[in-house]
Amino acid sequence: MRHGLFGLVTSTVMISALTIGPPSGRWDRLSIVSAYVCLILYAWALVIGPIRVLRNRPPQLNVYLRRDIGIWAAISGLLHLLIGTDVSMNPVYLGKFVTGPDGFASAEIRSGLFSWGSITGFVAGLIFLLLLALSNDYVLRWLGPKWWKRLQRSSYTAFFLFVLHGYAFQALELRAWPLVGTLVAVTVAVLWLQIRGARATRDARAIAKPHLRPGPR
């Protein structure tokens, strides 16, 4: 049921990006929209755990809602990787944003942003594939909770790389402030909730841990 709902909403947003607006810019729009769909869904998945802890609910190894949201975040991110690569890896894009005479900085800086933005995007995409492979009960039973959780924590690395990728290309393409502001706001919100959740978990463990008192001598 949830996959059907997420699939319907995601597909509707993607199709709208293709059809609303001039046909000449549809792939660029789809690249941007798929990136922000991935960002919102990914952030949502990452804050479910901290919010549970802050509500004094016990941590849970595999939350199905978080898993389902993560699946569609990864699908959207991989779609962005495919479309974005097609949009950016061509002479027209490179001449306009990377090597051309016009830009917010020197061609060397823009070339560096393009290189690091591309590398972080591709590495994040590889981690997305790993996370998709982990998103089922069979793999959880096969790996065991300990190793499954260790691999699943790569989701934090993927989010960090995805955000760096986003900042690099936002700067390179001089995107509008609403897009940049959304990226900044989502990043700050995720970091803030993760820090608060980690502190709450640490405090709860400290309270639950028995205090050892020295016995009489």
Helices and strands as residue ranges (DSSP letters): H 2-19, G 23-25, H 26-54, H 64-88, H 91-93, I 94-98, H 107-134, H 137-143, H 145-152, H 154-173, H 177-208
